[in-house]
Amino acid sequence: MNRISKSCLILVVAALSVLILSNHKDYSSEIVEGISDSALESIRCKIGHDAGNAEIAREYLNNKSFYDAQ
């Protein structure tokens, strides 16, 4: 690969990375907004009150039936 090809490839990979990360952040936020208050409080008690949206969304999706039953 020549220098221009490498630069273009790095630019494309960086742009895709930013796009993927921003979509993941939006997706996690949408999940957290849809969780009931009681389920959200249960999740925060379990994983910590300083947990971010990604951790809350992961815990909720892993145990969705349990938190939806509350």
GROMACS elastic network, one bead per residue, 0.5 to 0.9 nm:
[ bonds ]
;  ai    aj funct       b0    kb
    1     4     6  0.81092   500
    1     5     6  0.59749   500
    1     6     6  0.63732   500
    2     5     6  0.54510   500
    2     6     6  0.63512   500
    2     7     6  0.87867   500
    3     6     6  0.52327   500
    3     7     6  0.62363   500
    3     8     6  0.87065   500
    4     7     6  0.51156   500
    4     8     6  0.61633   500
    4     9     6  0.85699   500
    5     8     6  0.51451   500
    5     9     6  0.60827   500
    5    10     6  0.85869   500
    6     9     6  0.50914   500
    6    10     6  0.61526   500
    6    11     6  0.85785   500
    7    10     6  0.51709   500
    7    11     6  0.61745   500
    7    12     6  0.86934   500
    8    11     6  0.50545   500
    8    12     6  0.61858   500
    8    13     6  0.86218   500
    9    12     6  0.51642   500
    9    13     6  0.61499   500
    9    14     6  0.85531   500
   10    13     6  0.51746   500
   10    14     6  0.60890   500
   10    15     6  0.85855   500
   11    14     6  0.51714   500
   11    15     6  0.61747   500
   11    16     6  0.86571   500
   12    15     6  0.51386   500
   12    16     6  0.61617   500
   12    17     6  0.85486   500
   13    16     6  0.51715   500
   13    17     6  0.60917   500
   13    18     6  0.86994   500
   14    17     6  0.50766   500
   14    18     6  0.62920   500
   14    19     6  0.86596   500
   15    18     6  0.52542   500
   15    19     6  0.62426   500
   15    20     6  0.86911   500
   16    19     6  0.50178   500
   16    20     6  0.60720   500
   16    21     6  0.85409   500
   17    20     6  0.51884   500
   17    21     6  0.61102   500
   17    22     6  0.85476   500
   18    21     6  0.52328   500
   18    22     6  0.61067   500
   18    23     6  0.85870   500
   19    22     6  0.53064   500
   19    23     6  0.62129   500
   19    24     6  0.86506   500
   20    23     6  0.52115   500
   20    24     6  0.61753   500
   20    25     6  0.86885   500
   21    24     6  0.50879   500
   21    25     6  0.62349   500
   21    26     6  0.87332   500
   22    25     6  0.51057   500
   22    26     6  0.62994   500
   22    27     6  0.86285   500
   23    26     6  0.50993   500
   23    27     6  0.60690   500
   23    28     6  0.86022   500
   24    27     6  0.50416   500
   24    28     6  0.61534   500
   24    29     6  0.85847   500
   24    54     6  0.82682   500
   25    28     6  0.52217   500
   25    29     6  0.62281   500
   25    30     6  0.87145   500
   25    53     6  0.78744   500
   25    54     6  0.71917   500
   26    29     6  0.50840   500
   26    30     6  0.62039   500
   26    31     6  0.87398   500
   27    30     6  0.51742   500
   27    31     6  0.63800   500
   27    32     6  0.88021   500
   27    54     6  0.87659   500
   27    57     6  0.88516   500
   28    31     6  0.51957   500
   28    32     6  0.62895   500
   28    33     6  0.86818   500
   28    53     6  0.57187   500
   28    54     6  0.53492   500
   28    55     6  0.85792   500
   28    56     6  0.81298   500
   28    57     6  0.56662   500
   28    58     6  0.82544   500
   29    32     6  0.51736   500
   29    33     6  0.61482   500
   29    34     6  0.87280   500
   29    53     6  0.59973   500
   29    54     6  0.77245   500
   29    57     6  0.79383   500
   30    33     6  0.51735   500
   30    34     6  0.64255   500
   30    57     6  0.89442   500
   31    34     6  0.52599   500
   31    35     6  0.66258   500
   31    53     6  0.83852   500
   31    56     6  0.87287   500
   31    57     6  0.59892   500
   31    60     6  0.84860   500
   31    61     6  0.87431   500
   32    35     6  0.53462   500
   32    36     6  0.86425   500
   32    40     6  0.77556   500
   32    53     6  0.64260   500
   32    54     6  0.86021   500
   32    56     6  0.69232   500
   32    57     6  0.59579   500
   32    60     6  0.84652   500
   33    36     6  0.81368   500
   35    38     6  0.83404   500
   35    39     6  0.64160   500
   35    40     6  0.61310   500
   35    57     6  0.89569   500
   35    60     6  0.82185   500
   35    67     6  0.85678   500
   35    68     6  0.83458   500
   36    39     6  0.52968   500
   36    40     6  0.60885   500
   36    41     6  0.86384   500
   36    67     6  0.85962   500
   36    68     6  0.81140   500
   36    70     6  0.87634   500
   37    40     6  0.50352   500
   37    41     6  0.61340   500
   37    42     6  0.86093   500
   38    41     6  0.51607   500
   38    42     6  0.62284   500
   38    43     6  0.86788   500
   38    67     6  0.84793   500
   38    70     6  0.70758   500
   39    42     6  0.50371   500
   39    43     6  0.61714   500
   39    44     6  0.86003   500
   39    60     6  0.83529   500
   39    66     6  0.89481   500
   39    67     6  0.53333   500
   39    68     6  0.72553   500
   39    69     6  0.88877   500
   39    70     6  0.65473   500
   40    43     6  0.51292   500
   40    44     6  0.61702   500
   40    45     6  0.86250   500
   40    56     6  0.78535   500
   40    60     6  0.84645   500
   40    67     6  0.84138   500
   41    44     6  0.50712   500
   41    45     6  0.61416   500
   41    46     6  0.85969   500
   41    49     6  0.86192   500
   42    45     6  0.51421   500
   42    46     6  0.62299   500
   42    47     6  0.87679   500
   42    67     6  0.80625   500
   43    46     6  0.50655   500
   43    47     6  0.61061   500
   43    48     6  0.77824   500
   43    49     6  0.86184   500
   43    56     6  0.66326   500
   43    59     6  0.71124   500
   43    60     6  0.73148   500
   43    67     6  0.83221   500
   44    47     6  0.53552   500
   44    50     6  0.78365   500
   44    51     6  0.70750   500
   44    56     6  0.73746   500
   45    48     6  0.54716   500
   45    49     6  0.64403   500
   46    49     6  0.84726   500
   47    50     6  0.84053   500
   47    51     6  0.67518   500
   47    55     6  0.80630   500
   47    56     6  0.78648   500
   47    59     6  0.82251   500
   48    51     6  0.56489   500
   49    52     6  0.86391   500
   51    54     6  0.80617   500
   51    55     6  0.60751   500
   51    56     6  0.66562   500
   52    55     6  0.55231   500
   52    56     6  0.63298   500
   52    57     6  0.86492   500
   53    56     6  0.50526   500
   53    57     6  0.59194   500
   53    58     6  0.84374   500
   54    57     6  0.51634   500
   54    58     6  0.60875   500
   54    59     6  0.86589   500
   55    58     6  0.50789   500
   55    59     6  0.61898   500
   55    60     6  0.85455   500
   56    59     6  0.52480   500
   56    60     6  0.61084   500
   56    61     6  0.85993   500
   57    60     6  0.50666   500
   57    61     6  0.60457   500
   57    62     6  0.84847   500
   58    61     6  0.52565   500
   58    62     6  0.60863   500
   58    63     6  0.86687   500
   59    62     6  0.51708   500
   59    63     6  0.62674   500
   59    64     6  0.80584   500
   60    63     6  0.52978   500
   60    64     6  0.51807   500
   60    65     6  0.87513   500
   60    66     6  0.86592   500
   60    67     6  0.68773   500
   60    68     6  0.89841   500
   61    65     6  0.86062   500
   62    65     6  0.87043   500
   63    66     6  0.55130   500
   63    67     6  0.64967   500
   63    68     6  0.87072   500
   64    67     6  0.53300   500
   64    68     6  0.59544   500
   64    69     6  0.85475   500
   65    68     6  0.51802   500
   65    69     6  0.62007   500
   66    69     6  0.53857   500
   66    70     6  0.70270   500
   67    70     6  0.54863   500
